[in-house]
């Protein structure tokens, strides 16, 4: 946030966050959670506006439910939202209720001078490389 606000990345063209839950929350919890926008996306909006230091002037969302149990409670499990900021920056937020491979939380800030990435936490951040390619430990299965 500090580097972005000091202009080290230049004008921010796009800021993108990805938040995918693991494991899938229980239907009992989802019924009282307030919905995916209130329960999940609010954190991405807070983070993006904190990093940029400005609030969006336009917000557009598309959502669907591909998990029948979530559709049955009138909620969504996939959402993509775009935000337009006064500076011209475009924000992109992708939230999902379930990622089979683990708790997926990422942020990318793309500017005219540099790009910053905050990637998933892993038990071990070492990358093992050989003639067969590279491998890393899986991301954490769930949030702490």
C-alpha positions as CSV (number, residue, x, y, z in Angstrom):
1,X,0.0,0.0,0.0
2,X,2.7,2.4,0.9
3,X,4.7,1.8,-2.3
4,X,1.6,2.2,-4.4
5,X,0.5,5.4,-2.7
6,X,4.0,6.9,-3.0
7,X,3.8,6.3,-6.8
8,X,6.5,3.6,-7.1
9,X,4.3,1.6,-9.5
10,X,3.3,4.8,-11.4
11,X,-0.3,5.4,-12.3
12,X,-2.2,2.2,-11.4
13,X,-4.0,0.9,-14.4
14,X,-5.6,-2.2,-12.9
15,X,-5.9,-3.6,-9.4
16,X,-7.2,-7.2,-9.2
17,X,-8.1,-9.4,-6.3
18,X,-9.1,-13.1,-6.2
19,X,-10.7,-14.7,-3.2
20,X,-11.8,-18.3,-3.3
21,X,-12.9,-20.2,-0.2
22,X,-11.8,-23.6,0.9
23,X,-13.4,-25.6,2.2
24,X,-16.9,-24.9,1.0
25,X,-18.8,-23.3,4.0
26,X,-21.7,-25.2,5.4
27,X,-25.2,-24.4,4.0
28,X,-26.2,-23.6,7.6
29,X,-23.5,-20.9,7.8
30,X,-24.3,-19.6,4.3
31,X,-28.0,-19.1,5.3
32,X,-27.0,-16.6,8.0
33,X,-23.8,-15.1,6.4
34,X,-25.6,-12.2,4.7
35,X,-24.6,-13.5,1.2
36,X,-21.4,-13.6,-0.7
37,X,-21.2,-9.8,-1.2
38,X,-21.5,-9.2,2.5
39,X,-19.5,-12.2,3.7
40,X,-16.7,-12.3,1.2
41,X,-16.5,-9.5,-1.3
42,X,-16.6,-6.8,1.4
43,X,-13.0,-7.7,2.4
44,X,-11.7,-7.4,-1.2
45,X,-13.4,-4.0,-1.6
46,X,-11.8,-2.9,1.7
47,X,-8.4,-4.0,0.6
48,X,-8.5,-2.5,-2.9
49,X,-9.8,0.9,-1.6
50,X,-7.2,0.9,1.1
51,X,-4.3,0.2,-1.3
52,X,-5.5,2.8,-3.8
53,X,-6.7,5.4,-1.2
54,X,-9.8,6.2,-3.1
55,X,-13.4,5.0,-3.4
56,X,-15.0,3.8,-6.7
57,X,-17.4,5.9,-8.7
58,X,-18.9,3.0,-10.6
59,X,-19.5,-0.7,-9.6
60,X,-20.8,-3.4,-11.8
61,X,-21.2,-7.1,-10.9
62,X,-22.2,-10.4,-12.5
63,X,-22.9,-13.4,-10.4
64,X,-24.2,-17.0,-10.7
65,X,-24.8,-20.1,-8.6
66,X,-23.2,-23.3,-10.0
67,X,-23.6,-25.1,-6.7
68,X,-27.3,-26.1,-6.5
69,X,-27.4,-25.9,-2.7
70,X,-26.3,-22.3,-2.8
71,X,-28.7,-21.4,-5.5
72,X,-31.5,-23.0,-3.4
73,X,-30.9,-20.4,-0.6
74,X,-30.9,-17.5,-3.2
75,X,-27.1,-16.8,-2.9
76,X,-24.3,-16.9,-5.4
77,X,-21.1,-18.9,-5.5
78,X,-19.3,-17.0,-8.3
79,X,-19.0,-13.2,-8.6
80,X,-17.0,-10.9,-10.8
81,X,-17.1,-7.2,-10.0
82,X,-15.5,-4.3,-11.8
83,X,-14.9,-1.0,-10.2
84,X,-14.0,2.3,-11.8
85,X,-12.1,4.8,-9.6
86,X,-11.8,8.6,-10.0
87,X,-8.1,8.2,-11.1
88,X,-9.2,6.0,-14.0
89,X,-8.0,2.8,-12.3
90,X,-10.0,-0.3,-13.1
91,X,-10.6,-2.7,-10.2
92,X,-11.5,-6.4,-10.8
93,X,-12.7,-8.6,-8.0
94,X,-13.3,-12.3,-8.4
95,X,-14.8,-14.2,-5.5
96,X,-15.9,-17.8,-5.3
97,X,-17.3,-20.0,-2.5
98,X,-15.2,-23.0,-3.3
99,X,-11.7,-23.9,-4.7
100,X,-10.9,-27.6,-4.6
101,X,-7.2,-26.9,-4.5
102,X,-7.1,-24.6,-1.3
103,X,-7.7,-21.2,0.1
104,X,-6.9,-18.9,-2.8
105,X,-6.2,-15.3,-1.9
106,X,-4.3,-13.0,-4.3
107,X,-3.8,-9.4,-5.2
108,X,-2.2,-7.8,-8.2
109,X,-1.5,-4.1,-8.6
110,X,-0.5,-3.2,-12.2
111,X,1.0,0.2,-12.8
112,X,2.8,2.2,-15.5
113,X,6.2,1.6,-13.8
114,X,5.8,-1.7,-11.9
115,X,3.5,-4.5,-10.8
116,X,3.1,-5.8,-7.3
117,X,1.7,-9.2,-6.5
118,X,0.6,-10.7,-3.1
119,X,0.3,-14.4,-3.7
120,X,-1.1,-17.3,-1.7
121,X,0.5,-18.4,1.5
122,X,2.2,-21.8,1.5
123,X,3.6,-24.0,4.2
124,X,6.9,-23.7,2.4
125,X,7.7,-21.1,-0.3
126,X,10.6,-23.0,-1.8
127,X,10.4,-23.7,-5.5
128,X,11.9,-27.0,-6.6
129,X,13.2,-26.9,-10.2
130,X,14.7,-29.7,-12.3
131,X,14.8,-30.8,-16.0
132,X,11.2,-31.9,-15.5
133,X,10.0,-28.5,-14.5
134,X,9.3,-26.6,-11.3
135,X,7.1,-27.5,-8.4
136,X,5.9,-25.8,-5.2
137,X,4.0,-27.0,-2.1
138,X,0.2,-26.6,-2.4
139,X,-1.4,-23.5,-0.9
140,X,-3.1,-23.8,2.5
141,X,-6.4,-25.7,2.4
142,X,-8.3,-23.2,4.5
143,X,-7.8,-19.9,6.3
144,X,-6.1,-20.0,9.7
